[in-house]
Amino acid sequence: MSNRCSDFVKADCIYKNQNEQIEVRVRDLLSKMTLNEKAGQMTQIERTVATHSAIKDLSIGISLLISLNLLILSGGGSGPFDKASPCDWADMIDAFQNSALQSRLGIPIIYATDAVHGHNNVFGATIFPHNIGLGATRDADLVQRIGAATALEVRATGVHCAFAPCVAVARDPRWGRYYESFSEDTEIVRNMTSVVAGLQGLPPAGHPNGYPYVAGRNNVIACAKHFVGDGGTDKGINEGNAILSLSDLEKIHMAPYLDCLSQGVSTVMATYSSWNGSKLHSDYYLLTTTLKEKMGFQGFVISDWEGIDRLSQPHGSDYRYCISESINAGVDMVMVPFRYEKFLEDLIFLVESGDIPMSRIDDAVERILRVKFIAGLFEHPLTDRSLLDTVGSKIHRELAREAVRKSLVLLKNGKHPNKPFLPLDRSARRILVAGSHADDLGYQCGGWTMTWHGSSGNITTGTTILDAIKEAVGGETEIIYQKYPSPDIFAAKDFSFAVVVVGEAAYAEALGDNSVLEIPFGGSDLISLVATRVPTLVIMISGRPLVLDPGMLEKVDAFVAAWLPGTEGAGILDVVFGESEFVGLLPVTWFRRVDQLPLNAGDHSHDPLFPLGFGLKKFGVENHSIE
Ligand code: GLC
């Protein structure tokens, strides 16, 4: 990008001088901006409304990728068009960026997406296990490496910002976003925030706490979300109300943000939910007094999708009320995402009328510009095409396969002490593979994959469990796959053993709220049908623990919780066929019945089926009797 300041005006373009200090550049640029341009920077819009003029003339600050997918979600598309290549993505985003660079001050946009388990909207990208599976690994180094790999794939497509990590401490599996949390345990979540250093790069020793950090062009702007208490709502209701003391809010839900800030996380997303009836999007005490002043956060606070629209409005109030309440509370960037003209008009009215002080606007814009300068977007606004080959690369898929291996939790292995069922025999004569999730990449990946809610089927490139079994066994072994086998198959054939793969359909957010939590698709009955006839390993693909019928569990020979492993299903077979050992530990409590919920470690009435931290190591044997 040529520096548009001629020598004559160069003195007037301090902000374009990359050798200047960040804060000097921020103040210089801010001093040049009009109110309209400042308001534009605080606006996050949909791609479909991101016209050239909107970006250029209104100096729009950030364009949101995933919401675009949400918009074209109905078409099943997940990018510029269905199965677009990384290069197509980069072309699209660079076109938007070039519009921004033609604006009066040439301020680049931030392009953002929900890369929450890999670059999960891009066809062919590596899809890592969702956070609940990573929590089972307890491996901070692994999670940091996953962050770094994700950052490469995201930047390869031109995207600058990932709305990740979700650092919710999920306290109730009825919540539809339970799988986006690393754990019910605050300390485990704190340990897993190493993903921030992976995404953004590791700040140098002495980096000031709370000050944003992005190492370079191979890294992204990260976003710790959703501040604060999203995982602690009553009955796990999505966007609900967390009813708890300030000390419990700080101890359980806020602590992971301390680690994110110490790693220089650049943005924090407000939660839709409330704390003791106060909507976070308009909570000055938590967004400003606590996060910005007490904890020292100097990046920017972004609203959630139409988060300000969901503020409870007094009778007769309107959108201006929402804007005024949220911006004055401490929201710096608003994920509008469609009606940006209305947002800009109202925001400017509120400033000119004195309802929102210019000092609040300047603070918000300073924070946004700070992140843009630190991310190097003024020097390198366009995509580094040399990264394109990293998307879905072999090395990243190997990393994902390692994560799958380490995420598996062995809950049962053998019906009799000292007689383990696993590892399976690769040279078995005949294997039955059954279940709704044995050959379904979409279910394996879960929500936030190719589309917002995710879906069944061959949604991207990867290896299903059935594919992996076929690759793992010897040539003499016969594999019979029947999603829902009928009883008569057992009369016709005798099997060495069966692998039954059951689990949940894909879901996201409120769609996943569920107070029944039974194994869907008749999974429990299928397991009993097979396990009473053939030695059986059950693999469960789910975003959370589900009710396990005591009688069913007694019948199976082995049971593995695989969470939502992503594209590299072979990682599961690496372990069940004995190439690697089981190391995973439950990151959450496995309840017996839903009437026990919420049920977390340390609760007085603690009577779980399997406690937090349970996991048979290696190929340990435990005859787990169910009372
Ligand atoms: C969603 C989610 C948030 C996501 C945002 C943009 O509603 O709450 O996690 O980053 O919108 O897609």
Residues whose N, C-alpha, C, O or C-beta is under 5 A from the ligand:
A	BS01	GLC	I66 S67 D114 F163 D304 W305
